[in-house]
C-alpha cells in the first residue's frame, strides 16, 4: 500500500486571514448600525412608556419606523463623535448671545425633590459639566426676569449615580407639569413650578430664548438617555407668594 502525504500549502494561511478580516468587517458594520439606531431603541425602552401619558412635545417617532428625516438625524448624531459635550459651549455653538462681564452670582444650587436631586451646584462662570451643572452664558440667573437655562448630563439609567454630574439629569424626563424645582441663590430660596416638557432637535435654539415677563428656569439634557440625538427641555416658572 502506498502512503501519500499532503503538505499544507501557503494558501491556507491566507484564506484564514481573509476569513478573519471578513468577520472583523461584519462585526464593525454591525457595531456601527447598532450605534446609529441605538437612539430609537433607547426611545422605546425609556421614553415612550413615560411620555405616553404626558403632554410632551416630542418629534421623536412613537414607533421604531425610520423615515428619511429620522435616518439623516441619526447619521448627524453619529458624525458628532469626538465633540466634547462635557463643555457646555459645544452644545449650541451657533448661538450668538453670550454673557459679558464678571458675574455677581458665580454659583447657586438646584434641588428637585421628585428626582432626589439635592443642592446640585450650578456655575455661571465655568462650562465644565463634569464638575457641576452650567447656567448657559447669555441667559438669566434664577429669580431675575428672563429665562435661566441650565445644562446637565444624562446617561443610561442603569449607569446613574446620584452624586455624579455626568449622570445627574438622567431621570429628568420623569418630571411633569406641576412638579417643583427648588433654587437657592445667595442664601435665598426660590421655588419653580414645571410648566412644560419638550424634546427638540439640537439645532433648535428656541429653548434658549429670553422672555422677560417673568422668571423662568429651563433645565436641558440630552435625549434619549445615553445619546446626543435630541435635547430634553423642562421649563418652569417661579412661584409667586
C-alpha positions as CSV (number, residue, x, y, z in Angstrom):
1,X,0.0,0.0,0.0
2,X,1.3,3.4,-1.0
3,X,1.2,6.1,1.7
4,X,0.6,9.6,0.5
5,X,1.4,12.7,2.4
6,X,-0.2,16.0,1.9
7,X,1.6,19.2,2.7
8,X,-0.4,22.2,3.6
9,X,0.2,25.0,1.2
10,X,0.8,28.6,1.9
11,X,-2.7,29.4,0.6
12,X,-4.3,28.0,3.8
13,X,-2.9,30.8,6.0
14,X,-4.1,33.5,3.5
15,X,-7.6,32.0,3.4
16,X,-7.8,32.0,7.2
17,X,-6.6,35.6,7.3
18,X,-9.2,36.7,4.7
19,X,-12.0,35.0,6.7
20,X,-10.9,36.7,9.9
21,X,-10.8,40.1,8.1
22,X,-14.2,39.5,6.7
23,X,-15.6,38.6,10.1
24,X,-14.0,41.8,11.5
25,X,-15.6,43.9,8.9
26,X,-19.0,42.3,9.6
27,X,-18.7,43.0,13.3
28,X,-17.6,46.6,12.7
29,X,-20.6,47.1,10.4
30,X,-23.0,45.7,13.0
31,X,-21.4,47.9,15.7
32,X,-21.9,51.0,13.5
33,X,-25.5,50.1,12.7
34,X,-26.2,49.4,16.4
35,X,-24.7,52.8,17.3
36,X,-26.7,54.7,14.7
37,X,-30.0,53.1,15.6
38,X,-29.5,52.9,19.4
39,X,-31.4,56.2,20.0
40,X,-34.6,54.6,18.5
41,X,-34.1,51.5,20.7
42,X,-33.4,53.8,23.8
43,X,-36.5,55.8,22.9
44,X,-38.7,52.7,23.0
45,X,-37.2,51.5,26.3
46,X,-37.0,54.7,28.3
47,X,-39.1,57.5,26.9
48,X,-42.1,56.1,25.0
49,X,-43.7,54.4,28.1
50,X,-43.3,57.5,30.2
51,X,-44.4,60.1,27.6
52,X,-47.4,58.0,26.5
53,X,-49.4,59.6,29.4
54,X,-47.8,63.0,29.3
55,X,-48.4,66.2,27.3
56,X,-44.9,66.3,25.8
57,X,-43.9,68.0,22.6
58,X,-41.6,65.3,21.1
59,X,-40.6,65.0,17.4
60,X,-39.1,61.5,18.2
61,X,-41.2,58.8,16.4
62,X,-43.6,56.8,18.6
63,X,-42.7,53.7,16.7
64,X,-39.4,52.3,15.5
65,X,-40.1,53.3,11.9
66,X,-37.1,55.1,10.3
67,X,-38.1,57.8,7.9
68,X,-35.7,59.7,5.6
69,X,-35.5,62.7,8.0
70,X,-35.1,60.4,11.1
71,X,-32.3,58.5,9.3
72,X,-30.5,61.7,8.5
73,X,-30.8,62.9,12.1
74,X,-29.3,59.7,13.3
75,X,-26.4,59.9,10.9
76,X,-25.8,63.5,12.0
77,X,-25.5,62.3,15.6
78,X,-23.0,59.6,14.5
79,X,-20.9,62.3,12.8
80,X,-20.6,64.1,16.2
81,X,-18.1,61.6,17.6
82,X,-15.2,63.4,19.0
83,X,-17.1,66.6,20.1
84,X,-16.5,67.4,23.8
85,X,-20.0,67.6,25.2
86,X,-18.6,68.0,28.7
87,X,-18.1,71.6,27.7
88,X,-21.4,73.4,27.7
89,X,-20.2,75.8,25.0
90,X,-20.3,72.9,22.5
91,X,-24.0,72.2,22.9
92,X,-25.2,75.2,20.9
93,X,-22.0,76.6,19.1
94,X,-24.0,78.7,16.7
95,X,-25.9,80.6,19.5
96,X,-24.6,84.1,19.3
97,X,-25.6,85.7,22.5
98,X,-23.0,85.1,25.3
99,X,-22.9,86.6,28.7
100,X,-20.4,89.5,29.1
101,X,-18.6,90.8,32.1
102,X,-18.0,89.3,35.5
103,X,-21.0,87.6,37.2
104,X,-22.1,88.7,40.7
105,X,-23.5,85.2,41.3
106,X,-20.9,82.7,40.4
107,X,-22.6,79.6,41.9
108,X,-26.0,78.6,43.1
109,X,-27.8,75.3,43.7
110,X,-30.8,73.4,42.4
111,X,-32.8,70.7,44.2
112,X,-35.5,68.5,42.6
113,X,-37.4,66.6,45.3
114,X,-39.1,64.2,42.9
115,X,-35.8,63.1,41.4
116,X,-33.9,63.1,44.8
117,X,-31.5,65.8,43.5
118,X,-30.3,67.8,46.4
119,X,-28.3,71.0,46.2
120,X,-26.7,70.3,42.8
121,X,-24.1,73.1,42.1
122,X,-24.7,75.4,39.2
123,X,-21.9,77.5,37.8
124,X,-22.4,80.8,35.9
125,X,-18.7,81.1,35.1
126,X,-17.4,77.6,34.3
127,X,-18.6,75.4,31.4
128,X,-17.3,72.1,32.7
129,X,-20.3,69.8,33.0
130,X,-18.3,67.1,34.8
131,X,-17.9,69.2,37.9
132,X,-21.4,70.9,38.1
133,X,-24.4,72.0,36.2
134,X,-23.9,75.0,33.9
135,X,-26.0,78.2,33.7
136,X,-25.7,78.8,30.0
137,X,-24.0,82.1,29.0
138,X,-26.3,84.8,27.8
139,X,-29.3,83.5,29.8
140,X,-30.8,84.9,33.1
141,X,-29.9,83.9,36.6
142,X,-32.8,82.5,38.7
143,X,-35.1,85.0,40.3
144,X,-34.2,87.5,37.6
145,X,-36.7,88.3,34.9
146,X,-35.8,86.2,31.9
147,X,-35.0,82.5,31.2
148,X,-32.3,80.8,33.2
149,X,-31.1,77.8,31.1
150,X,-29.2,75.1,32.9
151,X,-27.4,72.2,31.3
152,X,-26.7,68.9,32.8
153,X,-25.6,65.4,31.6
154,X,-27.7,62.2,31.4
155,X,-26.8,58.6,30.8
156,X,-28.4,55.2,30.6
157,X,-30.5,54.7,33.7
158,X,-28.5,51.6,34.7
159,X,-25.4,53.8,34.9
160,X,-27.0,56.5,37.0
161,X,-25.1,57.8,40.1
162,X,-26.9,60.3,42.2
163,X,-23.8,62.3,43.1
164,X,-22.1,62.2,39.6
165,X,-22.6,65.3,37.5
166,X,-22.1,63.2,34.4
167,X,-25.4,61.4,35.1
168,X,-27.3,64.0,37.3
169,X,-30.1,64.7,34.8
170,X,-30.7,61.0,33.7
171,X,-34.3,61.0,35.1
172,X,-35.2,64.5,34.1
173,X,-37.7,63.1,31.6
174,X,-39.9,61.9,34.6
175,X,-40.8,65.5,35.5
176,X,-44.3,66.6,34.6
177,X,-46.2,69.9,34.8
178,X,-46.8,70.8,38.5
179,X,-43.5,69.3,39.8
180,X,-41.3,71.5,42.0
181,X,-37.8,72.7,41.4
182,X,-36.1,74.5,44.3
183,X,-33.3,77.0,43.7
184,X,-31.0,78.6,46.3
185,X,-29.3,81.8,45.1
186,X,-27.1,83.7,47.6
187,X,-28.8,82.0,50.6
188,X,-32.3,82.9,49.3
189,X,-34.6,80.0,48.3
190,X,-37.0,80.2,45.3
191,X,-39.5,77.6,44.1
192,X,-40.3,77.0,40.4
193,X,-43.3,75.0,39.1
194,X,-42.7,72.9,36.0
195,X,-45.0,74.1,33.1
196,X,-43.8,72.1,30.1
197,X,-41.6,69.3,28.9
198,X,-40.3,69.5,25.4
199,X,-38.0,67.4,23.2
200,X,-36.3,69.3,20.3
201,X,-33.6,68.9,17.7
202,X,-30.1,70.0,18.8
203,X,-30.2,72.8,16.2
204,X,-33.3,74.3,17.8
205,X,-32.2,77.2,20.0
206,X,-35.7,78.3,20.9
207,X,-35.3,76.8,24.4
208,X,-32.6,79.5,25.0
209,X,-34.7,82.4,24.1
210,X,-35.4,85.0,26.8
211,X,-38.9,86.1,28.0
212,X,-38.8,89.0,30.4
213,X,-42.4,89.0,31.6
214,X,-41.5,86.7,34.5
215,X,-38.7,84.5,35.9
216,X,-38.3,81.2,34.1
217,X,-36.0,78.2,34.6
218,X,-35.2,75.7,31.8
219,X,-33.3,72.5,32.5
220,X,-31.7,70.9,29.5
221,X,-30.2,67.5,28.9
222,X,-29.6,65.1,26.0
223,X,-32.3,62.7,25.0
224,X,-32.9,59.7,25.0
225,X,-30.6,59.0,28.0
226,X,-27.2,57.9,26.9
227,X,-27.4,59.6,23.4
228,X,-26.9,63.0,22.0
229,X,-29.7,62.7,19.5
230,X,-32.2,65.3,20.9
231,X,-32.5,67.8,23.7
232,X,-35.0,67.4,26.5
233,X,-36.1,70.8,28.0
234,X,-38.0,71.2,31.2
235,X,-39.4,74.7,31.5
236,X,-40.6,76.1,34.9
237,X,-41.9,79.4,36.2
238,X,-41.1,81.0,39.5
239,X,-43.8,80.6,42.2
240,X,-45.0,83.9,43.4
241,X,-46.3,84.3,47.0
